[in-house]
Amino acid sequence: MYHLKSMPEKTALITGGLGFIGGNIAQKLVPLGVKVTIYDACLDPYGWNFANIREIKDKVEFVKGDTRDFELLKKHVVGKEFIFDCAAQVSHTLSIKDPFLDVDINCRGALNVLEAVRQRNDKAKIIYAGTRGELGRLEKTPADEMHPTNPVDMNGINKLAAEKYNLLYYRLYGIKTTSLRINNTYGPRGQMKHDDYGIVNWFVRQALLGEEIVIHGEGQQTRDFNYVEDVVDAMVLAAQSDKSNGEFFLLGSGRETKFIDMLQLIIKTTGSPSTIRKIPRPKERESIEIGNFLVSFDKIKRTLGWRPATSLEEGIERTVGFYRQRLQEYL
């Protein structure tokens, strides 16, 4: 099993640091001794929330900034040993409705991070938050890093391009970069204001409120779910090891779960009176549905020693426990 080392006096910048992944990274780094700067544009509807850093707000620096603001970004990469690049447009449906916005944030923003580091701080290491959407529909399961990349939407294409920029900067300029293709992630501090992404957290919200839960289709498609703390551990582990330089990794759970089974587990765990109503999948969602999904995490296990530590049952229980206490901060 892996072990995260303490990092006293190390410095880190987290773009998108008020979001789900970024906020949890900050929560992990501060106890390890890292001096954290949170850089976030506070754009809706992307899940930024000051509640995500409530416990550590006096121990971090906050900068309201957009990765598309190159001049501001250049100022704040200076002196940082690690850059966790989590700023992104993450909605699959919005990426189709407004493709230029997706390109602007996911490609231009990521390039700005790379160029800012190259120009002002070329010793820093960048850990890029990629996505399983870079793969698209799977030709085989479990998919590994050799699987073809055929994204089904603009978001997947642009995140794949950004990953390739990161790996190219390693080859061209020696900038230490790594990309982790993050899977379907759930857990504390995830947004639950809408169902456009972060569907597990959305269902937890509805179950806790006792609302009717609507799903598209029969829910027989499968997914590969990761608890957010496991994902954050993988990103910090990648930051701590030179073995990750110039590499990309898939994150997975090793377990294929039917969508409907995940939902029923949430209802059972919450003890909710919520009922399930099935409706046909809307056209805009049907066109980007990926079907069954399962990936292998063998590469990151071999290279860094990472493996998921949290079962779906335990993760859902911990997620429900968090929101029972703090639901009002996320509604």
JOSUL-V315796 format. One record per backbone hydrogen bond with DSSP energy under -0.5 kcal/mol. CO is the residue of the C=O (numbers start at 1). NH is the residue of the N-H. E is the energy in kcal/mol with one decimal. If there is no record, write none. Layout:
# JOSUL-V315796
CO	NH	E
CO	NH	E
This chain:
# JOSUL-V315796
7	10	-1.9
10	35	-3.4
11	81	-1.1
11	82	-1.5
12	37	-2.7
13	15	-0.6
13	84	-2.9
14	17	-1.0
14	39	-2.6
15	86	-1.4
16	19	-1.7
18	49	-1.7
19	23	-2.5
20	24	-1.5
21	25	-2.2
22	26	-2.3
23	27	-2.0
24	28	-1.3
25	29	-2.7
26	30	-2.2
27	31	-0.6
28	32	-0.6
29	32	-0.8
29	34	-1.9
30	33	-1.8
32	7	-3.5
33	9	-1.5
34	36	-0.8
35	12	-2.4
36	61	-2.5
37	14	-2.6
37	39	-0.5
38	40	-0.5
38	63	-3.3
39	16	-2.3
39	17	-1.2
40	65	-1.1
43	46	-1.5
49	52	-2.0
50	53	-1.4
51	54	-1.3
53	56	-1.2
53	57	-0.9
54	57	-0.6
56	59	-2.6
56	60	-0.6
59	36	-0.5
61	38	-3.7
63	40	-2.1
63	65	-1.0
66	69	-2.1
68	70	-1.2
69	73	-2.4
70	74	-2.4
71	75	-1.1
72	76	-1.2
73	77	-1.2
74	78	-0.6
77	80	-1.8
81	125	-2.1
82	13	-2.6
82	84	-0.5
83	85	-0.9
83	127	-3.0
84	15	-1.9
84	86	-1.2
85	129	-2.1
88	90	-0.6
91	95	-1.4
92	96	-0.8
93	96	-0.6
93	97	-1.9
94	98	-3.1
96	99	-0.6
98	101	-0.5
98	102	-1.5
99	103	-2.3
100	104	-2.3
101	105	-2.5
102	106	-2.5
102	107	-0.5
103	107	-1.9
103	108	-2.0
104	109	-1.1
107	111	-2.6
108	112	-2.4
109	113	-1.8
110	114	-2.0
111	115	-3.0
112	116	-2.8
113	117	-2.1
114	118	-2.6
115	119	-2.7
116	120	-2.4
117	121	-2.3
121	124	-1.8
124	176	-0.7
125	83	-3.2
126	128	-0.6
126	178	-1.6
127	85	-2.0
128	130	-1.3
128	180	-2.4
130	182	-1.1
131	134	-1.6
132	135	-1.9
132	136	-0.7
135	150	-2.2
143	296	-3.4
144	147	-2.0
148	150	-0.7
150	137	-0.7
153	157	-1.8
154	158	-3.0
155	159	-2.5
156	160	-2.0
157	161	-2.3
158	162	-2.3
159	163	-2.2
160	164	-2.3
161	165	-2.3
162	166	-2.1
163	167	-2.3
164	168	-2.4
165	169	-2.4
166	170	-1.1
167	171	-1.8
168	172	-3.3
169	173	-1.7
169	175	-1.7
170	174	-1.1
175	177	-0.8
176	126	-3.1
177	246	-3.5
177	247	-0.6
178	128	-3.2
179	181	-0.6
179	249	-2.3
180	130	-1.8
180	182	-1.2
181	251	-1.8
182	132	-2.3
183	185	-0.9
184	226	-2.8
186	228	-2.4
187	190	-1.3
198	202	-1.9
199	203	-2.3
200	204	-2.1
201	205	-2.2
202	206	-2.2
203	207	-2.7
204	208	-2.6
205	209	-1.9
206	210	-0.5
206	211	-2.6
207	210	-0.9
212	214	-0.6
213	277	-2.9
215	217	-0.6
215	279	-2.6
216	219	-0.5
219	260	-2.7
221	259	-2.8
223	225	-0.5
223	257	-2.6
224	184	-1.1
226	186	-1.8
227	230	-0.9
227	231	-1.6
228	232	-2.7
229	233	-2.3
230	234	-1.8
231	235	-1.9
232	236	-2.6
233	237	-2.7
234	238	-2.2
235	239	-1.7
236	240	-1.8
237	241	-0.7
238	241	-0.6
241	244	-1.1
242	245	-1.5
244	247	-2.1
247	179	-2.0
249	181	-3.5
255	257	-0.5
257	223	-2.5
258	262	-2.0
259	263	-2.0
260	264	-2.4
261	265	-1.9
262	266	-1.8
263	267	-2.3
264	268	-2.3
265	269	-2.7
266	270	-2.4
267	271	-1.3
267	272	-1.5
275	213	-3.2
277	215	-2.4
279	217	-3.4
282	285	-0.9
282	286	-2.7
283	287	-1.9
285	288	-0.9
286	289	-1.0
290	138	-0.6
294	143	-2.4
297	301	-1.8
298	302	-2.8
299	303	-2.5
300	304	-2.4
300	305	-0.8
300	306	-1.2
301	305	-0.9
305	2	-0.6
309	311	-0.5
311	315	-2.9
312	316	-2.7
313	317	-2.0
314	318	-2.5
315	319	-2.5
316	320	-2.9
317	321	-2.1
318	322	-2.0
319	323	-2.2
320	324	-2.0
321	325	-1.1
322	326	-1.5
323	327	-1.4
326	329	-1.2
327	330	-2.2
327	331	-0.7
330	192	-0.7
